C-alpha cells in the first residue's frame, strides 16, 4: 500500500504552528497487519515542514511510533502474541518477524507503560537481586512496590549503583512517603538506601528468611527431621524426634537455638525483640557452636534492621515469584542482559 498526501501546510512537530511543506523524505516502509493472509507493507514519504522558529522538521506519521518500522496496529498484535505465548520466540514465530524485532516491540511497550504510570506513593518497598544467565553468574536488581504487588523498576547488576539508579527515579514526594524497605543483608543495598534518602530515611527491614537460612545451614549434615520447625514436625515422626532430642544432645541444642531465634519475630515491640536477641546471643556464645556463633556475629551489627520488623512487618517474600518468571524468560528469550530489564516488568504485568 502506498500512502501520499496533498497538504500544502502542516503543523510544526514542535510548536504546532501551521507551516509550509518544504519537501519529503525518502520513502519509508512499515509492516502492517496482514490483509487476506498476505504480508502487508505501508510505503510513505514523510513531509518536512519549514517552521520559522524551529527550522525544517520531519512530520511524524499517525500510524506508527517514532523510530518504529511497524504500524501501531501491528505492534499491538505483537504485544497480544507476547502475552499469549509468554515467550519472545513464540510471538516472533507467530507474527513472522525476527526475535530482535519482537523484543524491540516489547521494550517500547514497557517504556510507554512506564511513562503512563502515575507517581503513586509507595510506603513499603522491597529490593532483591536475582541470578540469571548461564550458570547464574549475572544479576539483576529488582525494586518492588509491596502494597500494589508490582515491579517498580529493574537494573542490571547487584552493586550499590544498581539500587541507587532505581531510587533516584523516585520523586521527592515518593521518597518522603517511603516508610520501610525490605531487603537481605547485602551491604551495598544498605549503603544505597543511606545515600538516596535524607536522614533519618526509611526503616530497613532484613527479611527473616535470610537469617533462618544460615541457621538451617548450621544443621547441614544432620537428618532432614532437624530442619523442621517444631510446629511442622509430622505426627508420625513425633516419637522419633523426641528420641533424637535425647540421644543427640549437641544437635538438639543447635535445633533449640534455631527454634528460639524464630520466636524473635513474635515480639511486637523492638524493646522486647532486642532483649530476646541479646539473650539468645549470650546463650549461643556460651554453647560454643561455631556455625551458630557465625549467625550471631552476622546479626549483631545489623540488629536494628532485624528488629525493625516489629514496627514494619514486611518481607521480600513476594519477590520469590520472580525466579520462575526469570527462568521462563531465559528459556524463551536467550536470557540476554539487555532483555531482562524489559521482560521482567512485561511478564509480571508491572505496566499497563
Buried (B, 14 or more C-beta within 10 A) or exposed (E): EEEEEEEEEBBBBEEEEEBEBEEBEEEEEBBBEEEEEEEBEBEBBBBBBBBEEBEEBEBEBEBBBEEBBBBBEBBBBBBEBBBEBBBBBBBBBBBEBEBEBBBBBBBBBBBBBBEEBEEEEBBBBBBBBBEBBEEEEBBBBBBBBBEEEBBBBBBBBBBBBBBBBBBEEBEEEBBEBBBBBBBBBBEBBBBBBEBBBEEEBBBBBBBBEBBBEBBEEBBEEBEEBBBBEEEEBEEEEEEEBEEBBEEBEEBBBBBBBBBBBBEBBEBEEBEBBBEBBEEBBEBBEEBEBEBBBEBBEBBEEBBEBBBBBBBBEBBBBBBEEBEEBBEBBBEBBEBBEEBBBBBBBBBBEBBE
